[in-house]
Amino acid sequence: MTIALVIPVLNARDTIQRCLESVMNQERQADEIILVDNGSTDKTIALIESFRAQNKHCSIILLHEKKR
């Protein structure tokens, strides 16, 4: 069974790192993590990109949704 986790984010600078670390520490990790940004204006995207760079063994996809 394949597990894909979808996480919507919007200006999640203060919580996204902890969220992603928690997801990675699960007993059964998701095969794919899909983050859907809804126009963040803080450092959310930079934090996600940094996390992706440090966790290349996991499929982490970042999508951008322009319509709120």
C-alpha positions as CSV (number, residue, x, y, z in Angstrom):
1,M,0.0,0.0,0.0
2,T,1.3,3.5,-0.9
3,I,0.7,6.3,1.5
4,A,0.5,9.9,0.3
5,L,0.1,12.7,2.8
6,V,-1.3,16.1,1.7
7,I,-0.5,19.1,3.9
8,P,-2.1,22.4,3.1
9,V,0.0,25.4,4.3
10,L,-0.4,29.1,4.5
11,N,2.1,31.3,6.4
12,A,3.2,28.3,8.5
13,R,6.6,29.5,9.3
14,D,6.2,28.8,13.0
15,T,4.8,25.3,12.6
16,I,5.9,23.7,9.3
17,Q,9.3,22.4,10.5
18,R,7.8,20.7,13.5
19,C,5.0,19.3,11.4
20,L,7.4,17.8,8.8
21,E,9.7,16.4,11.5
22,S,6.7,14.7,13.1
23,V,5.7,13.2,9.8
24,M,9.2,11.8,9.3
25,N,9.3,10.3,12.8
26,Q,6.1,8.2,12.2
27,E,6.5,4.4,12.5
28,R,5.1,4.1,9.0
29,Q,6.4,7.0,6.9
30,A,4.4,8.3,4.0
31,D,5.8,7.3,0.6
32,E,5.0,10.8,-0.6
33,I,4.5,14.1,1.1
34,I,2.6,16.7,-0.9
35,L,2.6,20.3,0.5
36,V,0.1,22.7,-1.1
37,D,1.0,26.3,-0.4
38,N,-1.8,28.8,-0.7
39,G,0.2,32.0,-1.2
40,S,2.4,32.2,1.9
41,T,4.1,35.5,2.4
42,D,6.4,34.5,5.2
43,K,9.4,32.1,5.2
44,T,7.3,28.9,4.8
45,I,8.5,28.1,1.3
46,A,12.2,28.6,2.3
47,L,11.7,26.3,5.3
48,I,10.1,23.6,3.1
49,E,12.8,23.9,0.5
50,S,15.5,23.5,3.2
51,F,13.7,20.5,4.6
52,R,13.5,18.9,1.1
53,A,17.2,19.4,0.6
54,Q,18.0,17.7,3.9
55,N,15.6,14.8,3.2
56,K,16.3,13.8,-0.4
57,H,15.5,10.1,0.4
58,C,11.8,11.1,0.8
59,S,9.5,12.3,-2.0
60,I,8.4,15.8,-0.9
61,I,6.4,17.7,-3.5
62,L,5.6,21.4,-3.1
63,L,2.6,22.7,-5.1
64,H,1.5,26.3,-5.3
65,E,-2.2,27.2,-5.4
66,K,-2.8,30.9,-6.3
67,K,-6.5,31.0,-5.6
68,R,-7.3,31.3,-1.8
